[in-house]
Amino acid sequence: MVETVGKARPLSPHLQIWRWHVTLAASILHRVTGMLLYLGLLVLAGWALALADGRAAFDAYAAVLRSAPGLALLFLVTLSGFFHLANGIRHLAWDLGFGFKLKTANATAVVALLFGLAAAIAFWWRLSAYGVFSHG
Amino acid sequence: MADLRTPLRRARGLGSAKHGVGHFIAQRVSAAALVILICWAFAQTPGLTKGGYDGARAWLASPINAALASLLALTGLYHAQLGMQVIIEDYFQQPLTRTGLLILNAFVASAAAAVAVISLLKIAFGGGA
C-alpha cells in the first residue's frame, strides 16, 4: 500500500527543461520580487516600531537603512515594488481574460520589466534630490 | 482498514479539495487594493525621507495617512502571506517541513501586522515619545 503511494509519480516539467523566454523571466521574477516585498514589509513594520519607540530608536534604525547594504536592500525593494505592481496588473488583466496572445504576453512582459527598472531609477533619483544620501 | 485501495486510488476522480477558490479570490482582491495603496506609498515616500523623525511623526498624526499606512501594512502582509503560502506549497513536499513553514509564514505575517498597526496607532493617538 505504502509502496504503491511512494512509487515515483510523474512530476510536472521543472525549471531547467524550459527554453529561456521573457514571459518565463517575468513569471519567475514575480515570485522573487514578491518574496523581497515580504521582506520590505517587515522592514516597514520595523520602521513603524522604531518611530513609535522614540527619537533614539528611530535614528538608529534610519542609520542602518542609510548604510550601503541598507540602501541596496531598499533599492531592491523599490525595484521589486514597481515591477511586481506592473506585472501584477498584467496578471489581473489575464484574470479578466485579456492579454493572452503570444505577442501581447511578450510585449507586456517587456513593458513590466522596463517599467520596474525605469520607475525605480526615477524614484531614487527623486529621493536623492530630497537628500536621502546626504544626511545621517 | 478493510479497504485495501491506496489513498491515491480513493482520492482520484473526486476533484479538488475545494479549498483553492477562496485563496485565489483573496489574492486578487488584496492585489487590487494594493495597486492603489502602493501608488500612494510611492508618492508619499520622498516627502517622508526629508523630515526625519519629527516629519514622520507629524505625517502620521494625520488620520488619513495613519489609516492608509495601516491598510498598506495589513493588506500587504495578507497578500504576502498568501503568496508565500503558494511558494511553500509548490516547493516543499515533506508534510513536516511544509506545515512548519506554513505555520512560520502565518506567525511572521501576523506578528509584523500587529507590530505595524499598534505602532502606527500609538503614533496616531500621540502617546509616548
HADDOCK unambig.tbl for C-alpha pairs under 7 A between the chains (distance, minus, plus):
assign (segid A and resid 1 and name CA) (segid B and resid 6 and name CA) 5.63 0.50 0.50
assign (segid A and resid 5 and name CA) (segid B and resid 6 and name CA) 6.83 0.50 0.50
assign (segid A and resid 5 and name CA) (segid B and resid 8 and name CA) 6.74 0.50 0.50
assign (segid A and resid 38 and name CA) (segid B and resid 77 and name CA) 6.94 0.50 0.50
assign (segid A and resid 38 and name CA) (segid B and resid 80 and name CA) 5.57 0.50 0.50
assign (segid A and resid 41 and name CA) (segid B and resid 73 and name CA) 6.88 0.50 0.50
assign (segid A and resid 41 and name CA) (segid B and resid 77 and name CA) 6.85 0.50 0.50
assign (segid A and resid 42 and name CA) (segid B and resid 112 and name CA) 6.17 0.50 0.50
assign (segid A and resid 45 and name CA) (segid B and resid 112 and name CA) 5.92 0.50 0.50
assign (segid A and resid 45 and name CA) (segid B and resid 115 and name CA) 6.37 0.50 0.50
assign (segid A and resid 45 and name CA) (segid B and resid 116 and name CA) 4.53 0.50 0.50
assign (segid A and resid 48 and name CA) (segid B and resid 116 and name CA) 5.77 0.50 0.50
assign (segid A and resid 48 and name CA) (segid B and resid 119 and name CA) 5.61 0.50 0.50
assign (segid A and resid 48 and name CA) (segid B and resid 120 and name CA) 6.16 0.50 0.50
assign (segid A and resid 49 and name CA) (segid B and resid 115 and name CA) 6.62 0.50 0.50
assign (segid A and resid 49 and name CA) (segid B and resid 116 and name CA) 6.51 0.50 0.50
assign (segid A and resid 49 and name CA) (segid B and resid 119 and name CA) 5.21 0.50 0.50
assign (segid A and resid 52 and name CA) (segid B and resid 119 and name CA) 5.29 0.50 0.50
assign (segid A and resid 52 and name CA) (segid B and resid 122 and name CA) 6.44 0.50 0.50
assign (segid A and resid 52 and name CA) (segid B and resid 123 and name CA) 5.67 0.50 0.50
assign (segid A and resid 53 and name CA) (segid B and resid 129 and name CA) 6.87 0.50 0.50
assign (segid A and resid 54 and name CA) (segid B and resid 129 and name CA) 5.25 0.50 0.50
assign (segid A and resid 55 and name CA) (segid B and resid 53 and name CA) 6.34 0.50 0.50
assign (segid A and resid 58 and name CA) (segid B and resid 53 and name CA) 6.65 0.50 0.50
assign (segid A and resid 85 and name CA) (segid B and resid 35 and name CA) 6.56 0.50 0.50
assign (segid A and resid 127 and name CA) (segid B and resid 46 and name CA) 5.42 0.50 0.50
assign (segid A and resid 130 and name CA) (segid B and resid 46 and name CA) 6.57 0.50 0.50
assign (segid A and resid 130 and name CA) (segid B and resid 50 and name CA) 5.90 0.50 0.50
assign (segid A and resid 131 and name CA) (segid B and resid 50 and name CA) 6.84 0.50 0.50
assign (segid A and resid 132 and name CA) (segid B and resid 49 and name CA) 6.38 0.50 0.50
